[in-house]
Amino acid sequence: MNLFVITPEMQVMFVVGFIIFVVYIYALLKAIKWGHDSQRRDLLNDPELRNYYSRHNMPDDMDYDGHGNWGRFPDNPYEKKPKRKKGSQSRMKNYFWHEKNK
């Protein structure tokens, strides 16, 4: 006894649903590609970004490969930099300033 029988109406509904699904996925992917392309075009043509990069002596081309700009790293990242001294180094601190005014 076969309880699940696929009728011709069910086959038609499956085909129609599959066509709608394929059209939806195609439209979604096309919208995503359009969004990425328009954002890239706007980013490359933005005058504020061009002015920013020219003011800071940075290259104008954007990094789209995802690996970053390897030229900005020092040759030896493990080389220690000298520590900066905090505060004034030229005079002795007066910790008893409140006693001077009495």
N, C-alpha and C positions, 0 to 999 in steps of 0.2 A: 504494500500500500504506500503510494507516494503522496506525502502530505504537501510538499512544496512543488507546485507546478508553475512554470513560467509561461504565462499566456502571452499572446501577441500584443495585448495592450500594455503589459508590463515591459516588454521589450521596447516598445515605442517610447514609453515614459523614461526608460533608462537611457536611450539614445538622445532624447531631448535634454534630459538633465546633464548628460555628459557634454553635449554641445554647449550648453549654457556655462558649465564649469570651465571648459577650455577657453571660451570667449572671455570669461571673467579673469582667468589667470593671465591671458594675453594682454588684456587692458591694464591689469595691475602692473605687470612688468614694464609695459610701455610707459605708464605714468611714472614709475620709479625712475626709469632711464631719462625721461624728459625732465624730472625734477633735478636729478644730478647734473645733467647737461646745462640746464638754465642756471643752477647755482654756481657751477664752475665758470660759466660765461660772465655772470654778474661779478664774481669775485675777481676775475682777471681784468674786468673793465672798471673796477671801482677806483675812482680818483683818490679817495682818502687813503686807501691802502697803498697806492703807488706813491703818494706823498710820504707816508710813514716809512716805507722801505727806503726811499731816497734820502730822507733825513737821517736815518740811522745806518747808512752805508751798508745796507743789506741787499742781496740780489733781489731782483724783481720777480724772478720766476718762482712759481709755487712748487712745493715738493709733493707730487702726487703718487710717488712710488711707495710711500709708507715707511721708508727706511730712514728718513731724516737727513739732515745736513751733517755729514760726518766731518766736514772741515771745521766745525765750531768746537770740537773737542781738543784738549791739549794733547801734545805728543805722548806724554807720560802721565796718565791720570793718577798714578800712585805716588807721584812726587809731592812731598808735603810742602805747603806754602808756609812762610813764617807767620807766627801768630801776631795778631794786632794787639797792641797794648791799649787797655781801656783807661779812660780818664786822663787827667793832666799829668804829664810826666816831668814837667819843668819845675814844679814847686811841691813842697810838702803839704799834705792835707792838714787842715786845722780841725781837729775833732772837738776842740774845746772853745768853739766860737761863742757859745752862750756865756762863758765865764769872763770873756773880755769886756762885755758891755756892763758889768755890774759895778 
